[in-house]
Each structure stands twice: as structure tokens, then as C-alpha cells.
Amino acid sequence: MLLGCLLGLASCINTVERAPGGLLQRSQQDPALSGNGKMLAVIVDQRGRPTVQLRDLQNGKILPLRHFSRHQPHSSPSLSWNGRYLAAITQRGDRRLTIIEDRLTGRVHPLPLPGGRAPVRLSLAPDARQLALQVAYQGHWRIEVFDLSQILEPDPSSRLRRSISSTEMGS
């Protein structure tokens, strides 16, 4: 299919569908789609400050976020499979911080970085068990992977849940 799209680009363009809710109403950047394709996080300009916004793609509604209403600017949003977890970089004073909001419980999980490292970009694993983080430290960029399994419950895909359920039932 991809090769067909590459060879016949015009036919792929004709099959592109826009999500409901007028996603193109304002300037947006840094899109992050949940693994199941039902939620979209973007950075929008809100009163002159880059702010993360979460939208339900099935009905176009903007979803509330408890812990992202302050400490802007925001950058680099990333969603877990079902969109339960939203990770992003935020600013508190002159410090950049990585936070993860659990939309199910309403809790926020800050990820402290010792030693003067500053987060630049991030990527949350679909099951929310790991976070890859690009950090700036002493003029260099490095990638660090954090194990979140002791902090967050997994956000597995429905396919994985069915597989786990059938395995447990057969045991």
C-alpha cells in the first residue's frame, strides 16, 4: 500500500480525510497521536504561550487537562496507546521539566532530572512503561530511556488485553 501511495501520490492525497472538529482553526505544531488513533495532542498558541491541547478525534471535542493549565510554554507532547497518559515538557521559572498526566486518576507525575540536565524532546512508549528523553547537558544532547513501570500502570492496547485475557483464561 505504501509503495502504491508513493508511486501514485495523487491517489493517496484524494483519500486523506480530515478529522472532525476543525483541527485547522488555529496555528498548531508538534502533533502526537495516541496509539489507537483516537486522540491528538498538539501545541497551540494560547494567549501568546505555547500550550498543549488534547482533542478527541471521534467527536472533535477538546479534552480537559488538569496539570497543563500553567507553567507554559509546553513542548513535545506524547500519548500512551489509549491516551490515558500525556507526557510533555513544561517550564517552571527558568527550569524545563518533564511531566506525565494520568488522565484516568488525575495525578501528575513529574520526572526530575538531576545534574543540570534539561529535557528537549520526549517519546512515551504506547504502554507507558518507558519514556525516551532527549536531554541537553553541558552543551551536548543525549538520549536517556527511563523505566516508568514502578510509577505508572500500563496502558495496553485492546489487542494486547485480549491476548493477555485469553492466555490467563487458558492457564
Phi, psi and chi 1 to 4 in degrees:
 res  aa     phi    psi   chi1   chi2   chi3   chi4
   1 MET       -  -45.4  169.2   99.7 -179.8      -
   2 LEU   -61.8  -43.4  178.8   60.4      -      -
   3 LEU   -60.8  -40.0 -176.7   57.2      -      -
   4 GLY   -62.3  -38.3      -      -      -      -
   5 CYS   -68.6  -38.9  -76.9      -      -      -
   6 LEU   -67.1  -38.0  -68.1  173.9      -      -
   7 LEU   -76.6  -33.9  -65.7  174.8      -      -
   8 GLY  -121.1   64.3      -      -      -      -
   9 LEU   -53.1  -37.9 -173.6   57.1      -      -
  10 ALA   -61.3  -37.9      -      -      -      -
  11 SER   -70.1  -32.2   64.3      -      -      -
  12 CYS   -71.0  -37.7  -74.6      -      -      -
  13 ILE   -62.2  -36.9  -68.2  171.7      -      -
  14 ASN   -69.1  -20.4  -68.7  -24.3      -      -
  15 THR   -95.8   -1.8   62.2      -      -      -
  16 VAL   -69.1  132.0  171.5      -      -      -
  17 GLU  -114.0  140.6  -66.4 -179.5   26.4      -
  18 ARG   -87.8  142.0  -72.6 -152.5  161.4   85.5
  19 ALA   -71.6  152.0      -      -      -      -
  20 PRO   -67.4  160.9   24.9  -32.2      -      -
  21 GLY    96.6   10.4      -      -      -      -
  22 GLY    62.1   56.2      -      -      -      -
  23 LEU   -62.3  -17.5  -70.8  175.3      -      -
  24 LEU   -98.3   22.8  -58.4  175.3      -      -
  25 GLN   -72.6  -30.7  -67.4  176.8   -5.2      -
  26 ARG  -140.1  170.6   62.8  167.8   71.2  162.1
  27 SER   -64.3  127.3  176.4      -      -      -
  28 GLN  -134.9  151.9  -60.1  173.1  -12.0      -
  29 GLN  -151.1  168.5   60.4 -174.8    9.1      -
  30 ASP    58.2   55.6 -140.7   -3.7      -      -
  31 PRO   -69.8  144.3   29.5  -35.6      -      -
  32 ALA  -137.6  122.0      -      -      -      -
  33 LEU  -102.0  136.8 -165.8   60.3      -      -
  34 SER   -64.9  157.2   63.5      -      -      -
  35 GLY   -58.9  -33.2      -      -      -      -
  36 ASN   -86.4   -1.5   63.6    7.0      -      -
  37 GLY    75.4   13.9      -      -      -      -
  38 LYS   -97.7  -14.5  -66.0 -178.7  179.7  179.8
  39 MET  -132.6  149.1  -68.4 -170.9 -163.6      -
  40 LEU  -132.2  126.0  176.5   68.8      -      -
  41 ALA  -105.7  134.7      -      -      -      -
  42 VAL  -139.6  162.7  -64.5      -      -      -
  43 ILE   -99.5  125.0  -58.3  -63.8      -      -
  44 VAL  -121.1  160.4  -62.0      -      -      -
  45 ASP   -87.5  115.5 -176.0  -15.2      -      -
  46 GLN  -123.2  108.7 -170.3  171.7   52.0      -
  47 ARG    55.2   40.9  -70.7 -177.8 -129.8  111.4
  48 GLY    80.6    8.8      -      -      -      -
  49 ARG  -126.9  132.9  -54.4 -161.7   82.9  168.8
  50 PRO   -63.7  121.4  -18.7   30.4      -      -
  51 THR  -132.4  137.3  -56.3      -      -      -
  52 VAL   -74.9  139.2   67.8      -      -      -
  53 GLN  -130.9  137.5 -177.7 -178.5   82.4      -
  54 LEU  -115.3  130.0 -176.3   62.3      -      -
  55 ARG  -126.4  136.1 -174.4  176.3  -65.1  -94.5
  56 ASP   -81.4  116.2 -177.6  -35.8      -      -
  57 LEU   -75.6  -16.7  -68.7  176.3      -      -
  58 GLN   -74.7  -35.2  -67.0  178.4  -34.2      -
  59 ASN  -122.7   -2.9   60.0   24.3      -      -
  60 GLY    80.1    0.8      -      -      -      -
  61 LYS   -76.0  144.0  -69.7 -175.9 -179.2  177.2
  62 ILE   -81.9  129.3  -64.3  172.6      -      -
  63 LEU   -95.8  143.1  -57.9  172.8      -      -
  64 PRO   -71.5  144.7   24.1  -30.5      -      -
  65 LEU  -125.8  121.3  -63.4  169.5      -      -
  66 ARG   -73.5  -39.0  -66.1 -178.9 -173.0 -177.2
  67 HIS  -104.5    9.9  -58.8  -77.1      -      -
  68 PHE  -114.8   14.7  -72.1   97.5      -      -
  69 SER   -82.3   -7.9   61.0      -      -      -
  70 ARG  -140.1 -176.1   55.2 -173.6  176.2  167.9
  71 HIS    57.9   51.7  -55.0  -58.3      -      -
  72 GLN   -90.3  161.5  -72.8  118.5  -29.7      -
  73 PRO   -81.5  158.0   28.8  -33.3      -      -
  74 HIS  -106.9  154.2  -59.9  144.3      -      -
  75 SER  -156.3  164.7   61.8      -      -      -
  76 SER    54.0   55.7 -167.0      -      -      -
  77 PRO   -70.0  152.3   27.0  -33.0      -      -
  78 SER  -150.3  139.3 -174.1      -      -      -
  79 LEU  -116.2  148.8  -69.6  163.1      -      -
  80 SER   -77.0  179.1   61.9      -      -      -
  81 TRP   -52.5  -54.4 -179.4  -95.1      -      -
  82 ASN   -94.0    1.0  -67.7  -50.5      -      -
  83 GLY    80.6   13.6      -      -      -      -
  84 ARG   -63.2  -41.4  173.4  179.1  175.9  175.4
  85 TYR  -108.4  135.3  -61.6  105.1      -      -
  86 LEU  -122.7  120.1  170.6   63.2      -      -
  87 ALA  -107.8  143.5      -      -      -      -
  88 ALA  -160.1  166.2      -      -      -      -
  89 ILE   -99.6  135.1  -62.2  171.2      -      -
  90 THR  -131.1  172.1 -173.3      -      -      -
  91 GLN  -122.9  129.5 -175.4  109.1   11.4      -
  92 ARG  -125.0  106.5 -172.4  171.5  -61.3  162.6
  93 GLY    66.7 -126.2      -      -      -      -
  94 ASP  -100.1    8.2   62.2  -12.0      -      -
  95 ARG  -103.0  135.9  -70.9 -175.4   34.9 -142.6
  96 ARG   -92.7  134.2  -68.3  174.0   55.6   83.7
  97 LEU  -128.9  151.5  -54.7  168.4      -      -
  98 THR  -102.2  127.1  -60.2      -      -      -
  99 ILE  -129.8  152.4   63.7  171.6      -      -
 100 ILE  -126.2  123.6  -56.6  167.9      -      -
 101 GLU   -99.6  128.9 -179.8  171.4  -44.7      -
 102 ASP   -91.7  103.7 -178.2  -19.8      -      -
 103 ARG   -69.8  -21.0  -64.4 -179.7   14.5    2.3
 104 LEU   -75.2  -46.5 -179.3   64.5      -      -
 105 THR   -95.9  -16.4   66.2      -      -      -
 106 GLY    82.3    5.3      -      -      -      -
 107 ARG   -84.0  153.6  -66.3 -176.2   60.3 -156.8
 108 VAL  -114.6  141.6   64.1      -      -      -
 109 HIS  -123.2  100.6  -58.4  -83.4      -      -
 110 PRO   -76.3  147.3   22.4  -25.5      -      -
 111 LEU  -114.4   94.1 -174.2   65.2      -      -
 112 PRO   -69.8  139.9   22.0  -26.1      -      -
 113 LEU  -116.1  111.7  -64.5  175.5      -      -
 114 PRO   -76.9  163.5   27.4  -32.1      -      -
 115 GLY    76.5   27.3      -      -      -      -
 116 GLY    75.2   12.5      -      -      -      -
 117 ARG   -79.1  140.8  -62.0 -174.7  -41.2 -120.5
 118 ALA  -120.0  130.9      -      -      -      -
 119 PRO   -69.4  141.6   24.3  -30.3      -      -
 120 VAL  -115.6  -51.0  177.4      -      -      -
 121 ARG  -145.3  158.1  -64.6 -166.5   61.4   77.3
 122 LEU  -145.6  163.2   59.5   79.3      -      -
 123 SER  -146.8  119.9  177.7      -      -      -
 124 LEU   -90.3  133.2 -176.1   63.7      -      -
 125 ALA   -62.8  147.9      -      -      -      -
 126 PRO   -54.2  -35.0  -27.2   35.5      -      -
 127 ASP   -89.0    0.9   65.8   -0.9      -      -
 128 ALA    66.3   20.4      -      -      -      -
 129 ARG   -86.9  -19.9  -55.2  -64.9  -89.7  172.9
 130 GLN  -140.6  155.9  -66.4 -179.4  -55.0      -
 131 LEU  -134.4  123.3 -179.6   80.1      -      -
 132 ALA   -93.1  132.0      -      -      -      -
 133 LEU  -133.5  125.1 -170.7   59.8      -      -
 134 GLN   -87.4  125.1  178.2 -175.5    3.1      -
 135 VAL  -121.6  151.8  -62.4      -      -      -
 136 ALA  -104.0  130.4      -      -      -      -
 137 TYR  -148.1  118.9  179.2   66.1      -      -
 138 GLN    50.7   44.6  -64.2 -178.2  -15.0      -
 139 GLY    80.1    5.3      -      -      -      -
 140 HIS  -121.7  152.5  -61.6  -76.5      -      -
 141 TRP  -104.7  138.4  -72.9   -1.0      -      -
 142 ARG  -139.5  161.6    1.1 -179.5  -29.5 -163.7
 143 ILE  -109.0  130.6  -55.0  -63.1      -      -
 144 GLU  -125.2  142.0  -61.7 -178.5   12.8      -
 145 VAL  -113.8  126.7  178.0      -      -      -
 146 PHE  -108.0  137.3  -67.3   86.6      -      -
 147 ASP   -86.2  117.5  178.4    4.4      -      -
 148 LEU  -104.0    6.7  -57.3  175.7      -      -
 149 SER   -63.5  -23.4   62.9      -      -      -
 150 GLN   -88.5   -8.7  -59.3  -59.1  -48.7      -
 151 ILE  -107.2  -42.4  -59.3  168.9      -      -
 152 LEU  -115.7  146.3  -55.1  176.9      -      -
 153 GLU   -74.6  148.9  -65.2  177.2   26.2      -
 154 PRO   -66.9  149.5   20.1  -26.3      -      -
 155 ASP  -117.4   74.9 -171.8    9.7      -      -
 156 PRO   -76.0  158.9   28.5  -32.8      -      -
 157 SER   -72.9  160.1   71.0      -      -      -
 158 SER   -63.3  -33.0   58.1      -      -      -
 159 ARG   -63.8  -42.7 -174.3  176.8  -16.0  151.5
 160 LEU   -65.8  -40.0 -179.5   58.5      -      -
 161 ARG   -60.6  -44.1  -81.0 -166.6 -161.4  132.8
 162 ARG   -62.2  -40.7  -80.1 -165.6  -58.6  -90.3
 163 SER   -64.4  -43.4  173.0      -      -      -
 164 ILE   -64.5  -45.0  -69.6  170.1      -      -
 165 SER   -61.2  -43.9  -64.1      -      -      -
 166 SER   -70.4  -31.9   54.6      -      -      -
 167 THR   -68.8  -44.6  -56.9      -      -      -
 168 GLU   -65.4  -37.2  -70.1  171.8   -9.1      -
 169 MET   -69.7  -30.5  -68.8  175.6   73.1      -
 170 GLY   -80.3  -15.1      -      -      -      -
 171 SER   -77.7      -  -56.0      -      -      -
